Protein backbone atom coordinates (compact mmCIF):
# COMPACT_ATOMS: atom_id res chain seq x y z
CA UNK A 1 0.00 0.00 0.00
CA UNK A 2 2.91 2.33 0.71
CA UNK A 3 3.89 2.23 -2.96
CA UNK A 4 0.74 4.21 -3.75
CA UNK A 5 2.17 7.35 -2.12
CA UNK A 6 5.26 9.16 -3.30
CA UNK A 7 5.06 12.55 -1.54
CA UNK A 8 4.39 12.25 2.18
CA UNK A 9 3.92 15.11 4.61
CA UNK A 10 4.46 14.44 8.33
CA UNK A 11 2.78 16.52 11.04
CA UNK A 12 4.77 16.27 14.27
CA UNK A 13 7.96 15.23 12.50
CA UNK A 14 10.09 16.25 15.49
CA UNK A 15 8.82 13.36 17.60
CA UNK A 16 11.33 10.59 18.26
CA UNK A 17 9.24 7.97 16.46
CA UNK A 18 8.06 10.06 13.50
CA UNK A 19 11.55 11.45 12.87
CA UNK A 20 12.76 7.85 12.48
CA UNK A 21 9.82 7.05 10.20
CA UNK A 22 10.69 10.11 8.10
CA UNK A 23 14.19 8.74 7.51
CA UNK A 24 12.89 5.27 6.67
CA UNK A 25 10.43 6.72 4.14
CA UNK A 26 13.17 8.84 2.56
CA UNK A 27 15.42 5.78 2.35
CA UNK A 28 12.61 3.99 0.50
CA UNK A 29 12.59 6.76 -2.11
CA UNK A 30 9.72 8.91 -0.85
CA UNK A 31 9.70 12.71 -0.96
CA UNK A 32 9.18 13.71 2.67
CA UNK A 33 8.22 17.07 4.17
CA UNK A 34 7.38 17.96 7.74
CA UNK A 35 5.96 20.46 10.19
CA UNK A 36 6.05 20.70 13.97
CA UNK A 37 5.03 23.19 16.61
CA UNK A 38 8.58 23.27 17.98
CA UNK A 39 11.81 22.90 16.00
CA UNK A 40 14.39 20.83 17.87
CA UNK A 41 17.78 19.24 17.38
CA UNK A 42 15.99 16.33 15.70
CA UNK A 43 14.26 18.55 13.15
CA UNK A 44 17.50 20.43 12.60
CA UNK A 45 19.29 17.15 11.82
CA UNK A 46 16.53 16.07 9.45
CA UNK A 47 16.85 19.34 7.53
CA UNK A 48 20.63 19.79 7.51
CA UNK A 49 21.84 16.18 7.32
CA UNK A 50 19.11 14.56 5.25
CA UNK A 51 17.63 17.41 3.23
CA UNK A 52 14.06 17.03 4.49
CA UNK A 53 12.16 20.37 4.18
CA UNK A 54 10.61 21.28 7.55
CA UNK A 55 8.61 24.32 8.63
CA UNK A 56 7.63 25.48 12.09
CA UNK A 57 3.91 25.42 12.76
CA UNK A 58 1.95 24.66 9.59
CA UNK A 59 2.44 24.57 5.83
CA UNK A 60 -0.47 24.72 3.36
CA UNK A 61 2.10 24.33 0.58
CA UNK A 62 3.39 20.99 1.89
CA UNK A 63 -0.15 19.71 2.47
CA UNK A 64 -1.40 20.76 -0.97
CA UNK A 65 1.44 19.03 -2.80
CA UNK A 66 1.54 15.76 -0.82
CA UNK A 67 -0.03 12.42 -1.77
CA UNK A 68 -0.67 11.50 1.87
CA UNK A 69 -0.37 13.02 5.32
CA UNK A 70 1.01 11.25 8.39
CA UNK A 71 0.20 12.64 11.82
CA UNK A 72 1.25 12.20 15.42
CA UNK A 73 -1.34 11.04 17.95
CA UNK A 74 -0.55 14.19 19.95
CA UNK A 75 -2.35 16.49 17.49
CA UNK A 76 -6.05 17.27 17.64
CA UNK A 77 -8.45 17.38 14.72
CA UNK A 78 -8.37 21.18 14.64
CA UNK A 79 -4.69 21.14 13.58
CA UNK A 80 -4.46 23.29 10.46
CA UNK A 81 -2.37 20.86 8.38
CA UNK A 82 -4.62 17.96 9.34
CA UNK A 83 -7.83 19.93 8.70
CA UNK A 84 -6.59 21.12 5.29
CA UNK A 85 -5.59 17.60 4.27
CA UNK A 86 -9.07 16.35 5.16
CA UNK A 87 -10.67 19.22 3.24
CA UNK A 88 -8.56 18.43 0.16
CA UNK A 89 -9.38 14.73 0.38
CA UNK A 90 -5.81 13.69 1.08
CA UNK A 91 -5.35 10.24 2.67
CA UNK A 92 -4.39 10.72 6.35
CA UNK A 93 -2.56 8.05 8.31
CA UNK A 94 -1.60 7.82 11.96
CA UNK A 95 1.95 7.06 13.00
CA UNK A 96 0.83 3.49 13.76
CA UNK A 97 -0.78 3.01 10.36
CA UNK A 98 2.28 4.19 8.40
CA UNK A 99 4.54 2.01 10.55
CA UNK A 100 2.29 -0.92 9.72
CA UNK A 101 2.68 -0.17 6.01
CA UNK A 102 6.46 -0.03 6.38
CA UNK A 103 6.45 -3.44 8.08
CA UNK A 104 4.48 -5.10 5.28
CA UNK A 105 6.52 -7.65 3.36
CA UNK A 106 9.34 -7.59 5.90
CA UNK A 107 10.38 -10.08 8.56
CA UNK A 108 9.18 -7.88 11.38
CA UNK A 109 10.38 -8.31 14.96
CA UNK A 110 8.11 -6.24 17.21
CA UNK A 111 9.13 -5.37 20.77
CA UNK A 112 6.13 -4.73 23.04
CA UNK A 113 5.39 -4.45 26.75
CA UNK A 114 4.71 -1.88 29.44
CA UNK A 115 8.36 -1.09 30.12
CA UNK A 116 11.75 -1.51 28.48
CA UNK A 117 10.69 -1.41 24.82
CA UNK A 118 13.18 1.19 23.64
CA UNK A 119 16.22 -0.30 25.36
CA UNK A 120 15.36 -3.82 24.21
CA UNK A 121 14.69 -2.70 20.63
CA UNK A 122 18.07 -0.98 20.53
CA UNK A 123 19.89 -3.88 22.19
CA UNK A 124 18.28 -6.35 19.78
CA UNK A 125 19.21 -4.20 16.78
CA UNK A 126 22.84 -4.01 17.92
CA UNK A 127 22.96 -7.77 18.50
CA UNK A 128 21.58 -8.52 15.03
CA UNK A 129 23.97 -6.03 13.42
CA UNK A 130 26.95 -7.52 15.25
CA UNK A 131 25.78 -10.96 14.07
CA UNK A 132 25.89 -9.75 10.43
CA UNK A 133 22.10 -9.95 10.06
CA UNK A 134 21.95 -6.30 8.89
CA UNK A 135 18.49 -5.30 10.20
CA UNK A 136 16.64 -2.07 9.64
CA UNK A 137 15.53 -0.71 13.01
CA UNK A 138 12.95 1.82 14.17
CA UNK A 139 13.85 2.80 17.75
CA UNK A 140 11.96 5.00 20.22
CA UNK A 141 15.15 6.69 21.41
CA UNK A 142 18.66 7.59 20.32
CA UNK A 143 20.72 4.40 20.43
CA UNK A 144 24.31 5.23 21.39
CA UNK A 145 25.76 2.48 19.19
CA UNK A 146 24.14 3.99 16.10
CA UNK A 147 24.02 7.62 17.18
CA UNK A 148 20.46 7.64 15.88
CA UNK A 149 16.89 6.44 16.42
CA UNK A 150 17.01 4.55 13.15
CA UNK A 151 19.41 2.03 11.65
CA UNK A 152 19.44 0.94 8.01
CA UNK A 153 20.33 -2.59 7.04
CA UNK A 154 20.35 -4.57 3.83
CA UNK A 155 18.36 -7.63 4.91
CA UNK A 156 14.56 -8.04 5.14
CA UNK A 157 14.67 -8.02 8.95
CA UNK A 158 12.78 -5.06 10.43
CA UNK A 159 13.01 -4.40 14.18
CA UNK A 160 10.52 -1.98 15.68
CA UNK A 161 9.26 -0.76 19.01
CA UNK A 162 5.58 -1.71 19.21
CA UNK A 163 3.54 0.83 21.20
CA UNK A 164 0.22 -0.34 22.65
CA UNK A 165 -1.33 3.12 23.12
CA UNK A 166 -4.62 3.37 21.19
CA UNK A 167 -3.98 -0.21 19.96
CA UNK A 168 -1.22 1.16 17.72
CA UNK A 169 0.71 -2.11 17.57
CA UNK A 170 -2.25 -3.94 16.03
CA UNK A 171 -1.28 -2.40 12.68
CA UNK A 172 1.97 -4.40 12.68
CA UNK A 173 2.37 -7.81 11.05
CA UNK A 174 4.87 -9.63 13.23
CA UNK A 175 7.02 -12.60 12.43
CA UNK A 176 8.44 -12.49 15.96
CA UNK A 177 6.74 -10.73 18.87
CA UNK A 178 8.43 -9.90 22.16
CA UNK A 179 6.27 -9.04 25.18
CA UNK A 180 8.57 -7.92 27.98
CA UNK A 181 6.13 -7.33 30.84
CA UNK A 182 2.55 -6.22 31.49
CA UNK A 183 1.31 -3.72 34.06
CA UNK A 184 -1.52 -1.18 33.99
CA UNK A 185 -0.81 1.84 31.79
CA UNK A 186 -2.59 4.14 29.33
CA UNK A 187 -5.85 3.71 31.23
CA UNK A 188 -7.06 6.99 29.71
CA UNK A 189 -7.58 4.89 26.57
CA UNK A 190 -7.99 1.29 27.78
CA UNK A 191 -10.11 2.19 30.88
CA UNK A 192 -9.40 -1.16 32.57
CA UNK A 193 -6.40 -3.46 32.93
CA UNK A 194 -8.49 -6.26 31.42
CA UNK A 195 -8.89 -4.22 28.23
CA UNK A 196 -5.14 -3.57 28.27
CA UNK A 197 -4.38 -7.32 28.45
CA UNK A 198 -6.96 -7.99 25.74
CA UNK A 199 -5.12 -5.65 23.38
CA UNK A 200 -1.89 -7.57 23.91
CA UNK A 201 -3.70 -10.84 23.20
CA UNK A 202 -4.78 -9.39 19.83
CA UNK A 203 -1.19 -8.29 19.20
CA UNK A 204 0.04 -11.84 19.83
CA UNK A 205 -2.66 -13.22 17.54
CA UNK A 206 -1.17 -11.06 14.74
CA UNK A 207 2.17 -12.87 15.15
CA UNK A 208 3.07 -15.43 12.49
CA UNK A 209 5.96 -17.44 13.91
CA UNK A 210 6.83 -17.08 17.60
CA UNK A 211 6.01 -15.24 20.83
CA UNK A 212 8.94 -14.53 23.14
CA UNK A 213 7.83 -13.51 26.62
CA UNK A 214 8.76 -13.14 30.29
CA UNK A 215 7.69 -16.04 32.54
CA UNK A 216 8.57 -14.11 35.69
CA UNK A 217 5.57 -11.91 34.83
CA UNK A 218 2.28 -13.65 35.66
CA UNK A 219 0.36 -11.48 33.21
CA UNK A 220 2.67 -12.45 30.35
CA UNK A 221 1.85 -16.11 31.05
CA UNK A 222 -1.75 -15.35 30.07
CA UNK A 223 -0.66 -14.74 26.47
CA UNK A 224 -1.07 -17.79 24.25
CA UNK A 225 0.56 -18.70 20.93
CA UNK A 226 1.26 -21.93 19.10
CA UNK A 227 4.99 -21.32 19.49
CA UNK A 228 6.28 -19.68 22.69
CA UNK A 229 9.86 -19.16 23.84
CA UNK A 230 9.90 -18.17 27.50
CA UNK A 231 12.64 -16.45 29.46
CA UNK A 232 13.09 -15.77 33.16
CA UNK A 233 15.38 -15.50 36.15
CA UNK A 234 13.17 -17.07 38.82
CA UNK A 235 10.80 -19.54 37.14
CA UNK A 236 11.55 -22.53 34.89
CA UNK A 237 11.64 -21.40 31.26
CA UNK A 238 13.44 -21.93 27.95
CA UNK A 239 15.99 -19.13 28.35
CA UNK A 240 17.36 -18.36 31.81
CA UNK A 241 19.94 -16.23 33.58
CA UNK A 242 21.70 -18.00 36.45
CA UNK A 243 24.58 -17.24 38.81
CA UNK A 244 24.01 -13.50 38.50
CA UNK A 245 26.86 -11.29 39.73
CA UNK A 246 26.97 -7.54 40.24
CA UNK A 247 29.98 -5.60 39.02
CA UNK A 248 30.83 -1.91 39.31
CA UNK A 249 28.20 0.86 39.15
CA UNK A 250 25.15 -1.40 39.12
CA UNK A 251 26.20 -3.53 36.15
CA UNK A 252 25.53 -7.27 36.07
CA UNK A 253 26.86 -10.46 34.55
CA UNK A 254 25.20 -13.87 34.34
CA UNK A 255 25.37 -17.36 32.88
CA UNK A 256 22.98 -17.92 29.96
CA UNK A 257 21.10 -21.22 29.84
CA UNK A 258 18.94 -22.52 27.01
CA UNK A 259 16.66 -25.43 27.82
CA UNK A 260 18.84 -26.31 30.83
CA UNK A 261 22.09 -26.24 28.84
CA UNK A 262 24.69 -23.65 29.82
CA UNK A 263 25.80 -21.62 26.80
CA UNK A 264 28.27 -19.24 28.45
CA UNK A 265 28.73 -15.97 30.33
CA UNK A 266 27.41 -12.51 29.43
CA UNK A 267 28.54 -9.26 31.10
CA UNK A 268 26.38 -6.20 30.48
CA UNK A 269 27.84 -2.78 29.70
CA UNK A 270 24.60 -1.04 30.72
CA UNK A 271 23.58 -0.66 34.36
CA UNK A 272 20.45 -1.97 36.03
CA UNK A 273 19.14 -5.38 37.08
CA UNK A 274 16.20 -4.95 34.69
CA UNK A 275 18.62 -5.10 31.77
CA UNK A 276 19.18 -8.78 32.53
CA UNK A 277 15.57 -9.36 31.46
CA UNK A 278 16.07 -7.23 28.34
CA UNK A 279 19.18 -9.23 27.49
CA UNK A 280 17.32 -12.53 27.95
CA UNK A 281 14.61 -11.38 25.51
CA UNK A 282 17.28 -10.42 22.97
CA UNK A 283 19.15 -13.71 23.48
CA UNK A 284 15.89 -15.60 22.91
CA UNK A 285 15.52 -13.93 19.49
CA UNK A 286 19.08 -14.89 18.64
CA UNK A 287 18.49 -18.49 19.68
CA UNK A 288 15.26 -18.63 17.63
CA UNK A 289 17.22 -17.37 14.61
CA UNK A 290 19.84 -20.07 15.33
CA UNK A 291 22.66 -17.61 15.93
CA UNK A 292 25.75 -19.08 17.62
CA UNK A 293 26.18 -18.09 21.26
CA UNK A 294 29.40 -16.20 20.53
CA UNK A 295 27.44 -13.85 18.20
CA UNK A 296 24.67 -13.35 20.78
CA UNK A 297 27.24 -12.62 23.50
CA UNK A 298 29.20 -10.22 21.32
CA UNK A 299 26.12 -8.21 20.38
CA UNK A 300 24.62 -7.95 23.85
CA UNK A 301 27.94 -7.00 25.42
CA UNK A 302 28.54 -4.38 22.71
CA UNK A 303 25.31 -2.54 23.55
CA UNK A 304 26.13 0.89 25.03
CA UNK A 305 22.64 2.12 25.89
CA UNK A 306 20.05 4.67 24.80
CA UNK A 307 19.81 8.38 25.54
CA UNK A 308 17.55 9.11 28.54
CA UNK A 309 17.92 5.51 29.76
CA UNK A 310 20.31 5.46 32.72
CA UNK A 311 22.20 8.20 30.91
CA UNK A 312 25.12 9.77 32.76
CA UNK A 313 24.66 13.55 32.50
CA UNK A 314 27.45 14.59 34.86
CA UNK A 315 30.01 12.68 36.91
CA UNK A 316 32.62 13.80 39.44
CA UNK A 317 34.14 12.46 42.64
CA UNK A 318 31.12 13.30 44.82
CA UNK A 319 28.36 13.87 42.26
CA UNK A 320 26.57 11.68 39.76
CA UNK A 321 23.66 13.05 37.70
CA UNK A 322 21.66 10.38 35.88
CA UNK A 323 18.76 10.85 33.49
CA UNK A 324 16.14 8.20 32.83
CA UNK A 325 12.87 8.08 30.88
CA UNK A 326 11.09 6.29 33.76
CA UNK A 327 7.56 7.68 34.05
CA UNK A 328 5.53 4.71 35.30
CA UNK A 329 5.64 3.80 39.02
CA UNK A 330 7.17 0.36 38.37
CA UNK A 331 9.87 1.87 36.17
CA UNK A 332 10.63 4.55 38.76
CA UNK A 333 10.87 2.04 41.60
CA UNK A 334 13.17 -0.25 39.60
CA UNK A 335 15.39 2.64 38.48
CA UNK A 336 15.74 4.09 41.98
CA UNK A 337 16.65 0.67 43.41
CA UNK A 338 19.51 0.53 40.91
CA UNK A 339 20.68 4.05 41.75
CA UNK A 340 20.46 3.47 45.52
CA UNK A 341 23.04 0.71 45.19
CA UNK A 342 25.54 3.26 43.83
CA UNK A 343 25.88 4.67 47.35
CA UNK A 344 25.50 8.21 48.67
CA UNK A 345 22.45 10.41 49.08
CA UNK A 346 19.81 9.75 46.40
CA UNK A 347 17.66 12.68 45.23
CA UNK A 348 14.89 11.85 42.76
CA UNK A 349 13.76 14.72 40.50
CA UNK A 350 10.46 13.79 38.87
CA UNK A 351 8.22 15.32 36.21
CA UNK A 352 4.93 13.35 36.01
CA UNK A 353 3.84 12.55 32.46
CA UNK A 354 0.19 13.35 31.65
CA UNK A 355 -2.66 14.17 34.00
CA UNK A 356 -4.51 10.92 33.28
CA UNK A 357 -1.57 8.66 34.17
CA UNK A 358 -0.97 10.64 37.36
CA UNK A 359 -4.66 10.27 38.28
CA UNK A 360 -5.00 6.57 37.37
CA UNK A 361 -1.79 5.51 39.14
CA UNK A 362 -1.75 8.13 41.91
CA UNK A 363 -1.44 5.65 44.83
CA UNK A 364 1.35 3.77 43.04
CA UNK A 365 3.24 7.04 42.45
CA UNK A 366 3.02 7.86 46.17
CA UNK A 367 4.74 4.55 46.99
CA UNK A 368 7.36 4.31 44.22
CA UNK A 369 9.92 6.74 45.70
CA UNK A 370 10.71 4.70 48.81
CA UNK A 371 14.36 4.21 47.80
CA UNK A 372 15.03 7.95 47.46
CA UNK A 373 16.29 10.09 50.32
CA UNK A 374 14.58 13.15 48.85
CA UNK A 375 12.06 13.69 46.04
CA UNK A 376 11.85 16.92 44.04
CA UNK A 377 8.71 17.43 41.97
CA UNK A 378 8.14 19.48 38.83
CA UNK A 379 4.78 20.37 37.22
CA UNK A 380 3.01 17.66 35.23
CA UNK A 381 3.97 17.44 31.55
CA UNK A 382 0.55 17.50 29.80
CA UNK A 383 1.50 16.07 26.38
CA UNK A 384 -1.83 15.74 24.55
CA UNK A 385 -4.05 16.37 27.59
CA UNK A 386 -5.96 19.12 29.38
CA UNK A 387 -5.67 19.50 33.18
CA UNK A 388 -7.77 17.34 35.49
CA UNK A 389 -9.19 19.07 38.55
CA UNK A 390 -7.32 18.16 41.73
CA UNK A 391 -4.51 16.33 39.89
CA UNK A 392 -1.27 18.26 40.24
CA UNK A 393 2.35 17.55 40.96
CA UNK A 394 2.04 19.60 44.14
CA UNK A 395 -0.78 17.33 45.38
CA UNK A 396 1.36 14.28 44.66
CA UNK A 397 4.32 15.86 46.48
CA UNK A 398 2.15 16.53 49.52
CA UNK A 399 1.04 12.88 49.71
CA UNK A 400 4.63 11.63 49.41
CA UNK A 401 5.59 14.02 52.23
CA UNK A 402 2.87 12.52 54.45
CA UNK A 403 4.78 9.23 54.25
CA UNK A 404 7.69 10.94 56.00
CA UNK A 405 9.71 11.56 52.85
CA UNK A 406 11.53 14.87 52.41
CA UNK A 407 10.06 16.57 49.34
CA UNK A 408 10.47 19.83 47.45
CA UNK A 409 8.35 21.36 44.70
CA UNK A 410 9.68 23.60 41.91
CA UNK A 411 7.45 25.46 39.50
CA UNK A 412 10.04 25.44 36.70
CA UNK A 413 13.34 23.95 35.53
CA UNK A 414 15.35 27.07 36.24
CA UNK A 415 14.55 27.07 39.96
CA UNK A 416 15.21 23.35 40.20
CA UNK A 417 18.51 23.58 38.32
CA UNK A 418 19.75 26.30 40.69
CA UNK A 419 19.37 23.89 43.62
CA UNK A 420 21.42 21.06 42.12
CA UNK A 421 24.85 21.14 43.72
CA UNK A 422 27.46 19.77 41.32
CA UNK A 423 30.24 19.76 43.96
CA UNK A 424 28.59 18.51 47.17
CA UNK A 425 30.64 17.70 50.28
CA UNK A 426 29.34 14.13 50.37
CA UNK A 427 28.45 11.76 47.55
CA UNK A 428 25.11 12.65 45.98
CA UNK A 429 23.24 10.91 43.15
CA UNK A 430 20.63 12.99 41.33
CA UNK A 431 18.07 10.91 39.41
CA UNK A 432 16.26 13.02 36.79
CA UNK A 433 13.13 11.06 35.86
CA UNK A 434 10.34 11.58 33.32
CA UNK A 435 9.24 11.24 29.70
CA UNK A 436 8.40 14.88 29.00
CA UNK A 437 10.54 17.94 28.35
CA UNK A 438 12.52 17.35 31.56
CA UNK A 439 15.31 16.55 29.12
CA UNK A 440 15.83 20.33 29.08
CA UNK A 441 16.73 20.20 32.78
CA UNK A 442 19.19 17.37 32.19
CA UNK A 443 20.80 18.94 29.12
CA UNK A 444 21.29 22.21 31.00
CA UNK A 445 23.59 20.47 33.47
CA UNK A 446 26.08 19.09 30.94
Secondary structure, 3 states (H helix, E strand, C coil): CHHHCCEEEEECCCCHHHHHHHHHHHHCCCEEEEEECCCCHHHHHHHHHHCCEEEECCCHHHHHHCCEEEECCCCCCCCHHHHHHHHCCCEEEEHHHHHHHHHCCCEEEEEECCCCHHHHHHHHHHHHHHCCCCCEEEEEEEECCCCEEEECCCCCEEEEECCCHHHHHHHCCEEEEEECCCCCCCHHHHCCHHHHHHHHHHHHHCEEEEEEEECCCCCHHHCCCCCEEEEECCCCCCEEEEEEEECHHHEEEEEEEECCEEEEEEEEEEECCHHHHHHHHHHHHHHHCCCCHHHHHHHHHHCCCECCCCEEEEECCCEEEEEECCCCHHHHHHHHHHHHCCCCEEEEEEEEECHHHHHHCHHHHHHCCCCCCEEEEEEEECCCCCCCCCCCHHHHHHHHHHCCCEEEEECCHHHHHCCCCCCCCCCEEEEEECCCCCHHHHHCCC
